Protein backbone atom coordinates (compact mmCIF):
# COMPACT_ATOMS: atom_id res chain seq x y z
CA UNK A 1 0.00 0.00 0.00
CA UNK A 2 1.30 3.47 -0.86
CA UNK A 3 2.14 5.76 2.02
CA UNK A 4 -0.08 8.72 2.65
CA UNK A 5 2.55 11.29 1.69
CA UNK A 6 2.47 9.93 -1.89
CA UNK A 7 -1.09 11.11 -2.43
CA UNK A 8 -0.08 14.41 -4.02
CA UNK A 9 -1.78 13.44 -7.29
CA UNK A 10 -5.07 12.79 -5.50
CA UNK A 11 -5.04 16.32 -4.09
CA UNK A 12 -4.10 18.04 -7.35
CA UNK A 13 -6.24 18.69 -10.41
CA UNK A 14 -7.30 15.02 -10.44
CA UNK A 15 -9.28 15.74 -7.27
CA UNK A 16 -12.36 15.50 -9.45
CA UNK A 17 -14.95 12.95 -10.48
CA UNK A 18 -14.46 10.74 -13.50
CA UNK A 19 -17.51 12.10 -15.28
CA UNK A 20 -16.01 15.62 -15.24
CA UNK A 21 -13.15 14.34 -17.40
CA UNK A 22 -15.31 12.23 -19.70
CA UNK A 23 -17.61 15.24 -20.21
CA UNK A 24 -14.60 17.44 -20.93
CA UNK A 25 -13.41 14.97 -23.58
CA UNK A 26 -16.88 14.86 -25.15
CA UNK A 27 -16.89 18.68 -25.36
CA UNK A 28 -13.41 18.52 -26.90
CA UNK A 29 -14.46 15.93 -29.44
CA UNK A 30 -17.48 18.00 -30.56
CA UNK A 31 -15.61 21.31 -30.63
CA UNK A 32 -17.53 22.73 -27.67
CA UNK A 33 -14.69 22.73 -25.14
CA UNK A 34 -13.84 26.42 -25.61
CA UNK A 35 -17.43 27.72 -25.62
CA UNK A 36 -17.95 30.32 -22.92
CA UNK A 37 -20.40 29.26 -20.21
CA UNK A 38 -21.54 30.20 -16.72
CA UNK A 39 -22.18 27.89 -13.79
CA UNK A 40 -23.85 28.91 -10.52
CA UNK A 41 -22.94 27.37 -7.18
CA UNK A 42 -25.83 27.45 -4.71
CA UNK A 43 -27.43 25.25 -2.06
CA UNK A 44 -31.03 24.15 -2.07
CA UNK A 45 -31.94 24.13 1.62
CA UNK A 46 -30.57 24.96 5.05
CA UNK A 47 -29.02 22.23 7.24
CA UNK A 48 -31.73 20.29 9.08
CA UNK A 49 -30.40 18.77 12.31
CA UNK A 50 -33.55 16.79 13.12
CA UNK A 51 -34.64 18.43 16.36
CA UNK A 52 -33.83 21.86 15.00
CA UNK A 53 -32.97 23.57 11.72
CA UNK A 54 -30.88 26.49 10.50
CA UNK A 55 -32.57 29.60 9.14
CA UNK A 56 -29.46 30.96 7.44
CA UNK A 57 -25.96 29.83 6.39
CA UNK A 58 -22.49 31.38 6.54
CA UNK A 59 -20.47 31.27 3.33
CA UNK A 60 -16.98 29.81 3.81
CA UNK A 61 -14.27 27.97 1.88
CA UNK A 62 -13.75 30.38 -1.01
CA UNK A 63 -10.18 31.40 -0.19
CA UNK A 64 -8.97 27.82 0.03
CA UNK A 65 -10.71 26.98 -3.25
CA UNK A 66 -8.95 29.91 -4.96
CA UNK A 67 -5.59 28.85 -3.53
CA UNK A 68 -6.12 25.31 -4.81
CA UNK A 69 -7.11 26.56 -8.27
CA UNK A 70 -3.98 28.68 -8.53
CA UNK A 71 -1.66 25.81 -7.59
CA UNK A 72 -2.88 22.93 -9.73
CA UNK A 73 -2.73 21.93 -13.38
CA UNK A 74 -2.40 18.68 -15.32
CA UNK A 75 1.12 17.34 -14.74
CA UNK A 76 3.04 14.63 -16.55
CA UNK A 77 2.09 12.16 -13.84
CA UNK A 78 -1.58 13.13 -14.09
CA UNK A 79 -1.76 12.57 -17.82
CA UNK A 80 0.18 9.32 -17.48
CA UNK A 81 -2.58 8.04 -15.22
CA UNK A 82 -5.19 9.10 -17.77
CA UNK A 83 -3.28 7.54 -20.66
CA UNK A 84 -3.22 4.20 -18.85
CA UNK A 85 -6.94 4.22 -18.10
CA UNK A 86 -8.71 1.57 -20.20
CA UNK A 87 -12.38 0.88 -20.74
CA UNK A 88 -13.90 -2.58 -20.28
CA UNK A 89 -12.88 -3.62 -23.79
CA UNK A 90 -9.24 -2.63 -23.23
CA UNK A 91 -9.32 0.58 -25.26
CA UNK A 92 -7.98 3.89 -23.92
CA UNK A 93 -10.71 5.99 -22.32
CA UNK A 94 -8.92 9.23 -23.15
CA UNK A 95 -7.53 9.89 -26.63
CA UNK A 96 -4.02 11.20 -27.23
CA UNK A 97 -5.23 14.46 -28.79
CA UNK A 98 -7.40 15.17 -25.73
CA UNK A 99 -4.47 14.28 -23.46
CA UNK A 100 -2.31 16.74 -25.40
CA UNK A 101 -4.97 19.40 -24.99
CA UNK A 102 -5.02 18.79 -21.22
CA UNK A 103 -1.23 19.14 -21.06
CA UNK A 104 -1.43 22.54 -22.75
CA UNK A 105 -4.72 23.90 -21.39
CA UNK A 106 -5.45 21.90 -18.24
CA UNK A 107 -5.41 24.71 -15.67
CA UNK A 108 -7.80 27.32 -14.28
CA UNK A 109 -6.08 30.39 -15.68
CA UNK A 110 -9.00 31.01 -18.04
CA UNK A 111 -11.64 31.07 -15.32
CA UNK A 112 -13.44 34.22 -14.18
CA UNK A 113 -15.43 34.24 -10.98
CA UNK A 114 -17.88 36.34 -9.03
CA UNK A 115 -18.78 35.43 -5.47
CA UNK A 116 -20.53 36.51 -2.33
CA UNK A 117 -17.59 37.05 0.06
CA UNK A 118 -16.79 34.56 2.80
CA UNK A 119 -18.40 35.26 6.15
CA UNK A 120 -21.59 36.65 4.69
CA UNK A 121 -25.01 35.27 5.52
CA UNK A 122 -26.40 33.36 2.54
CA UNK A 123 -29.64 31.63 1.69
CA UNK A 124 -30.96 28.82 -0.54
CA UNK A 125 -31.15 29.08 -4.32
CA UNK A 126 -29.08 32.24 -4.66
CA UNK A 127 -25.70 32.00 -6.42
CA UNK A 128 -22.87 32.13 -3.91
CA UNK A 129 -20.28 31.71 -6.66
CA UNK A 130 -20.60 32.28 -10.41
CA UNK A 131 -17.96 30.58 -12.56
CA UNK A 132 -17.39 31.76 -16.14
CA UNK A 133 -14.98 30.42 -18.73
CA UNK A 134 -14.38 27.64 -21.27
CA UNK A 135 -16.89 24.82 -20.94
CA UNK A 136 -14.46 21.93 -20.45
CA UNK A 137 -12.40 23.68 -17.75
CA UNK A 138 -15.50 24.90 -15.90
CA UNK A 139 -16.74 21.31 -15.92
CA UNK A 140 -13.51 19.93 -14.45
CA UNK A 141 -13.71 22.46 -11.58
CA UNK A 142 -17.09 21.26 -10.29
CA UNK A 143 -16.08 18.52 -7.85
CA UNK A 144 -13.36 20.46 -6.01
CA UNK A 145 -15.53 23.57 -5.82
CA UNK A 146 -18.44 21.70 -4.28
CA UNK A 147 -16.18 19.84 -1.85
CA UNK A 148 -14.48 22.98 -0.56
CA UNK A 149 -17.49 25.28 -0.36
CA UNK A 150 -20.14 22.82 0.83
CA UNK A 151 -18.08 21.57 3.77
CA UNK A 152 -16.72 24.84 5.09
CA UNK A 153 -20.11 26.54 4.70
CA UNK A 154 -21.72 23.68 6.62
CA UNK A 155 -19.26 23.97 9.54
CA UNK A 156 -19.25 27.79 9.59
CA UNK A 157 -23.05 27.71 9.82
CA UNK A 158 -22.98 25.32 12.78
CA UNK A 159 -20.36 27.47 14.53
CA UNK A 160 -22.43 30.60 13.98
CA UNK A 161 -25.48 29.00 15.57
CA UNK A 162 -23.38 28.04 18.59
CA UNK A 163 -22.00 31.57 18.76
CA UNK A 164 -25.49 33.06 18.79
CA UNK A 165 -26.59 30.81 21.68
CA UNK A 166 -23.57 31.50 23.89
CA UNK A 167 -23.67 35.22 23.01
CA UNK A 168 -20.47 36.64 24.54
CA UNK A 169 -19.18 33.33 25.90
CA UNK A 170 -15.85 31.95 24.74
CA UNK A 171 -16.07 29.08 22.20
CA UNK A 172 -13.17 26.68 21.60
CA UNK A 173 -13.17 24.30 18.63
CA UNK A 174 -12.03 20.88 19.93
CA UNK A 175 -12.93 18.61 17.02
CA UNK A 176 -9.73 17.50 15.24
CA UNK A 177 -9.78 13.97 16.68
CA UNK A 178 -13.30 13.33 15.42
CA UNK A 179 -13.12 15.11 12.08
CA UNK A 180 -13.18 13.62 8.60
CA UNK A 181 -9.44 13.00 8.38
CA UNK A 182 -7.58 16.12 7.13
CA UNK A 183 -10.95 17.76 6.59
CA UNK A 184 -10.68 18.70 10.26
CA UNK A 185 -8.19 21.39 9.22
CA UNK A 186 -10.70 23.01 6.88
CA UNK A 187 -13.35 22.61 9.56
CA UNK A 188 -11.22 24.45 12.12
CA UNK A 189 -10.89 27.37 9.71
CA UNK A 190 -14.62 27.34 9.01
CA UNK A 191 -15.39 27.20 12.74
CA UNK A 192 -13.24 30.29 13.32
CA UNK A 193 -15.11 32.08 10.53
CA UNK A 194 -18.45 31.00 11.96
CA UNK A 195 -17.83 32.18 15.50
CA UNK A 196 -15.40 29.96 17.42
CA UNK A 197 -12.86 32.13 19.22
CA UNK A 198 -9.99 29.63 19.16
CA UNK A 199 -9.17 26.08 18.10
CA UNK A 200 -7.21 23.30 19.76
CA UNK A 201 -5.75 22.41 16.33
CA UNK A 202 -2.19 23.68 16.58
CA UNK A 203 -1.08 23.87 12.94
CA UNK A 204 -4.04 25.71 11.45
CA UNK A 205 -4.31 27.99 14.50
CA UNK A 206 -0.75 29.23 14.01
CA UNK A 207 -1.19 29.48 10.25
CA UNK A 208 -4.26 31.68 10.68
CA UNK A 209 -2.71 33.76 13.48
CA UNK A 210 -4.59 32.46 16.50
CA UNK A 211 -3.00 30.88 19.59
CA UNK A 212 -4.16 27.26 19.98
CA UNK A 213 -6.04 26.49 23.19
CA UNK A 214 -6.38 23.38 25.33
CA UNK A 215 -6.23 21.90 28.82
CA UNK A 216 -4.75 18.53 29.84
CA UNK A 217 -5.79 14.92 29.33
CA UNK A 218 -7.40 12.44 31.71
CA UNK A 219 -4.36 10.25 31.02
CA UNK A 220 -2.12 12.65 32.94
CA UNK A 221 -4.08 12.00 36.13
CA UNK A 222 -4.24 8.27 35.35
CA UNK A 223 -0.46 8.05 34.96
CA UNK A 224 0.16 9.63 38.36
CA UNK A 225 -2.40 7.39 40.09
CA UNK A 226 -1.11 4.22 38.41
CA UNK A 227 2.40 5.08 39.63
CA UNK A 228 1.19 5.33 43.24
CA UNK A 229 0.64 9.06 43.41
CA UNK A 230 -2.63 11.03 43.54
CA UNK A 231 -4.86 13.28 41.52
CA UNK A 232 -3.60 16.14 43.68
CA UNK A 233 -0.01 15.26 42.73
CA UNK A 234 -0.97 15.37 39.06
CA UNK A 235 -2.65 18.76 39.46
CA UNK A 236 0.39 20.11 41.31
CA UNK A 237 2.67 18.90 38.53
CA UNK A 238 0.58 20.64 35.90
CA UNK A 239 0.51 23.84 37.98
CA UNK A 240 4.28 23.63 38.38
CA UNK A 241 4.86 23.53 34.63
CA UNK A 242 2.05 25.97 33.67
CA UNK A 243 1.54 28.22 36.73
CA UNK A 244 -0.05 31.07 34.74
CA UNK A 245 -2.25 28.90 32.53
CA UNK A 246 -3.43 26.37 35.08
CA UNK A 247 -6.77 24.97 33.90
CA UNK A 248 -7.50 21.59 35.48
CA UNK A 249 -9.65 18.74 34.18
CA UNK A 250 -11.50 17.68 37.34
CA UNK A 251 -13.65 14.65 36.39
CA UNK A 252 -11.15 11.77 36.18
CA UNK A 253 -12.05 10.38 39.62
CA UNK A 254 -15.03 12.21 41.15
CA UNK A 255 -15.78 15.75 40.07
CA UNK A 256 -17.25 17.20 43.26
CA UNK A 257 -15.67 15.00 45.90
CA UNK A 258 -12.16 14.89 44.50
CA UNK A 259 -11.54 16.96 41.37
CA UNK A 260 -12.83 20.37 42.42
CA UNK A 261 -11.49 20.18 46.04
CA UNK A 262 -8.04 19.21 44.72
CA UNK A 263 -8.16 21.98 42.13
CA UNK A 264 -8.99 24.48 44.88
CA UNK A 265 -5.98 23.31 46.93
CA UNK A 266 -3.71 23.86 43.92
CA UNK A 267 -5.27 27.23 43.19
CA UNK A 268 -4.64 28.33 46.77
CA UNK A 269 -1.00 27.28 46.47
CA UNK A 270 -0.65 29.13 43.16
CA UNK A 271 -2.23 32.27 44.62
CA UNK A 272 0.25 32.29 47.50
CA UNK A 273 3.06 32.24 44.91
CA UNK A 274 1.57 35.23 43.08
CA UNK A 275 -0.04 33.34 40.18
CA UNK A 276 -3.63 33.63 39.01
CA UNK A 277 -5.39 30.27 38.39
CA UNK A 278 -7.40 30.03 35.18
CA UNK A 279 -10.11 27.53 36.13
CA UNK A 280 -11.46 24.02 35.69
CA UNK A 281 -12.89 21.86 32.91
CA UNK A 282 -15.94 19.59 33.15
CA UNK A 283 -16.04 16.86 30.51
CA UNK A 284 -18.70 14.39 31.68
CA UNK A 285 -21.91 14.08 33.63
CA UNK A 286 -24.73 16.60 34.05
CA UNK A 287 -22.75 19.65 32.99
CA UNK A 288 -25.31 22.23 34.15
CA UNK A 289 -25.63 20.67 37.62
CA UNK A 290 -21.88 20.19 37.97
CA UNK A 291 -21.17 23.74 36.81
CA UNK A 292 -23.50 25.12 39.48
CA UNK A 293 -21.98 23.01 42.25
CA UNK A 294 -18.41 23.66 41.11
CA UNK A 295 -19.10 27.39 40.91
CA UNK A 296 -20.44 27.38 44.48
CA UNK A 297 -17.31 25.58 45.72
CA UNK A 298 -14.98 27.89 43.82
CA UNK A 299 -16.89 30.97 44.98
CA UNK A 300 -16.76 29.87 48.62
CA UNK A 301 -13.01 29.39 48.28
CA UNK A 302 -12.56 32.88 46.86
CA UNK A 303 -12.06 31.94 43.19
CA UNK A 304 -15.02 33.72 41.62
CA UNK A 305 -13.00 34.90 38.66
CA UNK A 306 -11.94 31.45 37.45
CA UNK A 307 -13.52 30.06 34.29
CA UNK A 308 -15.44 26.81 33.98
CA UNK A 309 -14.91 25.05 30.65
CA UNK A 310 -17.70 22.73 29.54
CA UNK A 311 -17.05 20.03 26.95
CA UNK A 312 -18.43 16.63 25.85
CA UNK A 313 -20.77 16.41 22.82
CA UNK A 314 -21.90 20.05 22.93
CA UNK A 315 -23.84 21.78 20.19
CA UNK A 316 -26.19 24.76 20.06
CA UNK A 317 -29.23 22.86 21.32
CA UNK A 318 -27.40 21.18 24.20
CA UNK A 319 -25.79 24.49 25.21
CA UNK A 320 -29.22 26.15 25.15
CA UNK A 321 -30.53 23.42 27.48
CA UNK A 322 -27.55 23.84 29.83
CA UNK A 323 -28.04 27.59 30.01
CA UNK A 324 -31.77 27.20 30.63
CA UNK A 325 -31.08 24.78 33.48
CA UNK A 326 -28.48 27.08 35.04
CA UNK A 327 -30.83 30.07 34.90
CA UNK A 328 -33.51 28.03 36.64
CA UNK A 329 -31.46 26.13 39.23
CA UNK A 330 -28.40 28.24 40.13
CA UNK A 331 -30.26 30.67 42.43
CA UNK A 332 -31.52 27.73 44.51
CA UNK A 333 -27.90 27.09 45.56
CA UNK A 334 -26.96 30.71 46.15
CA UNK A 335 -25.14 31.00 42.82
CA UNK A 336 -25.77 34.03 40.62
CA UNK A 337 -26.86 32.53 37.29
CA UNK A 338 -25.68 35.47 35.17
CA UNK A 339 -22.31 35.51 36.90
CA UNK A 340 -21.89 31.77 36.28
CA UNK A 341 -22.94 32.01 32.64
CA UNK A 342 -20.46 34.84 32.10
CA UNK A 343 -17.57 32.66 33.26
CA UNK A 344 -18.45 29.62 31.13
CA UNK A 345 -16.24 28.54 28.22
CA UNK A 346 -17.51 26.01 25.68
CA UNK A 347 -15.26 23.34 24.20
CA UNK A 348 -17.22 22.17 21.17
CA UNK A 349 -15.87 19.15 19.32
CA UNK A 350 -17.58 16.23 17.63
CA UNK A 351 -20.98 17.75 16.99
CA UNK A 352 -19.43 20.85 15.43
CA UNK A 353 -16.71 19.19 13.36
CA UNK A 354 -19.19 16.66 11.93
CA UNK A 355 -22.19 19.02 11.81
CA UNK A 356 -24.08 16.35 13.72
CA UNK A 357 -27.58 15.76 12.38
CA UNK A 358 -26.83 17.36 9.02
CA UNK A 359 -23.64 15.85 7.67
CA UNK A 360 -23.63 17.56 4.26
CA UNK A 361 -24.80 20.77 2.62
CA UNK A 362 -26.87 20.14 -0.50
CA UNK A 363 -24.89 22.57 -2.63
CA UNK A 364 -24.97 22.13 -6.41
CA UNK A 365 -23.16 23.52 -9.46
CA UNK A 366 -25.51 24.17 -12.37
CA UNK A 367 -25.06 25.49 -15.87
CA UNK A 368 -27.12 28.71 -16.17
CA UNK A 369 -25.92 30.41 -19.35
CA UNK A 370 -24.08 29.68 -22.61
CA UNK A 371 -22.52 32.30 -24.88
CA UNK A 372 -23.92 31.49 -28.32
CA UNK A 373 -24.41 33.57 -31.47
CA UNK A 374 -22.73 36.58 -29.82
CA UNK A 375 -24.98 36.71 -26.77
CA UNK A 376 -25.53 34.99 -23.43
CA UNK A 377 -28.41 32.54 -23.60
CA UNK A 378 -30.09 31.18 -20.50
CA UNK A 379 -29.66 27.48 -19.78
CA UNK A 380 -32.09 25.58 -17.58
CA UNK A 381 -32.58 22.13 -16.13
CA UNK A 382 -36.15 20.87 -15.74
CA UNK A 383 -36.53 18.91 -12.49
CA UNK A 384 -39.23 16.72 -11.03
CA UNK A 385 -40.27 19.56 -8.70
CA UNK A 386 -40.42 23.28 -9.42
CA UNK A 387 -38.31 23.97 -6.32
CA UNK A 388 -35.33 22.20 -7.93
CA UNK A 389 -35.40 24.18 -11.17
CA UNK A 390 -32.42 26.59 -10.98
CA UNK A 391 -32.68 30.27 -11.81
CA UNK A 392 -31.11 30.77 -15.25
CA UNK A 393 -29.10 33.52 -16.84
CA UNK A 394 -26.45 36.01 -15.76
CA UNK A 395 -27.52 37.45 -12.43
CA UNK A 396 -26.80 39.68 -9.47
CA UNK A 397 -27.91 39.11 -5.88
CA UNK A 398 -29.19 42.08 -3.86
CA UNK A 399 -29.84 42.29 -0.14
CA UNK A 400 -32.69 44.58 0.81
CA UNK A 401 -32.68 46.26 4.23
CA UNK A 402 -35.80 47.77 5.75
CA UNK A 403 -36.09 50.91 7.88
CA UNK A 404 -35.01 48.95 10.98
CA UNK A 405 -31.72 48.22 9.18
CA UNK A 406 -32.74 44.56 9.13
CA UNK A 407 -32.26 42.34 6.09
CA UNK A 408 -35.77 41.72 4.83
CA UNK A 409 -35.15 39.79 1.59
CA UNK A 410 -32.54 38.77 -0.99
CA UNK A 411 -33.47 39.59 -4.56
CA UNK A 412 -32.08 37.89 -7.66
CA UNK A 413 -32.02 40.08 -10.75
CA UNK A 414 -30.60 39.88 -14.24
CA UNK A 415 -27.09 41.31 -14.27
CA UNK A 416 -28.17 44.43 -16.17
CA UNK A 417 -30.87 45.33 -13.63
CA UNK A 418 -30.47 47.64 -10.63
CA UNK A 419 -33.37 47.55 -8.16
CA UNK A 420 -32.21 50.87 -6.76
CA UNK A 421 -33.38 52.51 -10.00
CA UNK A 422 -36.87 51.01 -9.78
CA UNK A 423 -39.75 53.09 -8.48
CA UNK A 424 -41.34 49.94 -7.10
CA UNK A 425 -39.70 46.56 -6.61
CA UNK A 426 -41.78 43.45 -7.15
CA UNK A 427 -40.31 40.42 -5.39
CA UNK A 428 -41.49 37.30 -7.18
CA UNK A 429 -41.61 33.91 -5.48
CA UNK A 430 -39.12 31.70 -7.40
CA UNK A 431 -41.73 29.04 -8.28
CA UNK A 432 -45.25 30.20 -7.37
CA UNK A 433 -46.60 32.70 -9.88
CA UNK A 434 -49.34 33.80 -7.47
CA UNK A 435 -46.96 34.82 -4.68
CA UNK A 436 -45.23 38.18 -4.83
CA UNK A 437 -44.48 41.18 -2.66
CA UNK A 438 -44.16 44.87 -3.49
CA UNK A 439 -41.64 47.26 -2.00
CA UNK A 440 -41.34 51.00 -2.52
CA UNK A 441 -38.12 52.97 -1.99
CA UNK A 442 -39.67 54.43 1.17
CA UNK A 443 -39.90 50.97 2.72
CA UNK A 444 -36.21 50.16 2.41
CA UNK A 445 -33.09 51.88 3.62
CA UNK A 446 -30.54 50.09 1.43
CA UNK A 447 -30.26 47.66 -1.48
CA UNK A 448 -26.81 46.06 -1.48
CA UNK A 449 -25.25 44.00 -4.32
CA UNK A 450 -23.65 40.84 -2.92
CA UNK A 451 -21.77 39.27 -5.84
CA UNK A 452 -18.36 40.85 -6.44
CA UNK A 453 -15.61 40.14 -8.97
CA UNK A 454 -13.03 37.70 -7.57
CA UNK A 455 -11.17 36.34 -10.62
CA UNK A 456 -10.77 37.61 -14.17
CA UNK A 457 -9.09 35.15 -16.50
CA UNK A 458 -7.46 33.43 -13.56
CA UNK A 459 -6.12 36.63 -11.96
CA UNK A 460 -7.23 37.76 -8.53
CA UNK A 461 -9.01 41.12 -8.71
CA UNK A 462 -10.27 41.28 -5.12
CA UNK A 463 -8.21 41.72 -1.98
CA UNK A 464 -7.58 38.64 0.17
CA UNK A 465 -9.44 39.22 3.46
CA UNK A 466 -8.08 38.19 6.84
CA UNK A 467 -10.05 35.84 9.06
CA UNK A 468 -10.87 38.80 11.32
CA UNK A 469 -12.28 40.74 8.36
CA UNK A 470 -14.35 37.71 7.39
CA UNK A 471 -15.59 37.34 10.97
CA UNK A 472 -16.58 41.02 11.00
CA UNK A 473 -18.73 40.45 7.90
CA UNK A 474 -20.43 37.53 9.66
CA UNK A 475 -21.13 39.55 12.79
CA UNK A 476 -22.66 42.38 10.78
CA UNK A 477 -24.83 40.12 8.66
CA UNK A 478 -26.07 38.00 11.57
CA UNK A 479 -26.89 41.14 13.55
CA UNK A 480 -29.00 42.33 10.61
CA UNK A 481 -31.15 39.19 10.68
CA UNK A 482 -34.48 39.18 12.47
CA UNK A 483 -34.45 37.14 15.67
CA UNK A 484 -37.02 34.76 14.19
CA UNK A 485 -34.60 33.78 11.41
CA UNK A 486 -31.87 33.02 13.98
CA UNK A 487 -33.89 30.94 16.42
CA UNK A 488 -33.08 27.27 16.88
CA UNK A 489 -36.56 25.83 16.44
CA UNK A 490 -38.78 26.53 13.43
CA UNK A 491 -36.94 29.61 12.18
CA UNK A 492 -38.82 32.15 10.12
CA UNK A 493 -38.42 31.74 6.37
CA UNK A 494 -36.11 34.37 4.90
CA UNK A 495 -37.35 35.27 1.44
CA UNK A 496 -35.20 34.88 -1.67
CA UNK A 497 -37.11 36.38 -4.56
CA UNK A 498 -36.82 37.16 -8.28
CA UNK A 499 -37.32 40.40 -10.17
CA UNK A 500 -40.07 40.53 -12.76
CA UNK A 501 -37.53 40.32 -15.58
CA UNK A 502 -35.73 37.31 -14.13
CA UNK A 503 -39.05 35.60 -13.45
CA UNK A 504 -40.03 36.14 -17.11
CA UNK A 505 -36.62 34.91 -18.29
CA UNK A 506 -37.01 31.76 -16.20
CA UNK A 507 -40.47 31.00 -17.62
CA UNK A 508 -39.19 31.59 -21.16
CA UNK A 509 -36.26 29.21 -20.59
CA UNK A 510 -38.58 26.55 -19.14
CA UNK A 511 -40.93 26.73 -22.10
CA UNK A 512 -38.04 26.62 -24.56
CA UNK A 513 -36.55 23.56 -22.85
CA UNK A 514 -39.89 21.75 -22.91
CA UNK A 515 -40.39 22.53 -26.60
CA UNK A 516 -36.92 21.26 -27.53
CA UNK A 517 -36.86 18.32 -25.12
SULKA-V538977 format. One record per helix or strand. SS is the DSSP state (hx for helix, st for strand). FROM is the first residue (numbers start at 1). LEN is the number of residues. If there is no record, write none. Layout:
[[SS | FROM | LEN] [SS | FROM | LEN]]
This chain:
[[hx | 4 | 3] [hx | 8 | 4] [hx | 18 | 12] [st | 36 | 8] [st | 48 | 1] [st | 53 | 1] [st | 57 | 2] [hx | 62 | 10] [st | 73 | 1] [hx | 76 | 8] [st | 86 | 1] [st | 92 | 1] [hx | 96 | 10] [st | 107 | 1] [st | 112 | 5] [st | 121 | 2] [st | 129 | 6] [hx | 135 | 32] [st | 170 | 4] [hx | 176 | 3] [hx | 183 | 12] [st | 198 | 2] [hx | 202 | 7] [hx | 218 | 9] [hx | 231 | 11] [st | 247 | 3] [hx | 255 | 18] [st | 279 | 4] [hx | 287 | 14] [st | 307 | 4] [hx | 316 | 18] [hx | 337 | 6] [st | 344 | 5] [hx | 350 | 4] [st | 363 | 10] [st | 375 | 4] [hx | 386 | 3] [st | 395 | 8] [st | 407 | 8] [hx | 419 | 3] [st | 424 | 6] [st | 436 | 5] [hx | 441 | 3] [st | 444 | 6] [st | 451 | 6] [st | 459 | 2] [hx | 467 | 13] [hx | 483 | 4] [st | 496 | 3] [hx | 500 | 17]]
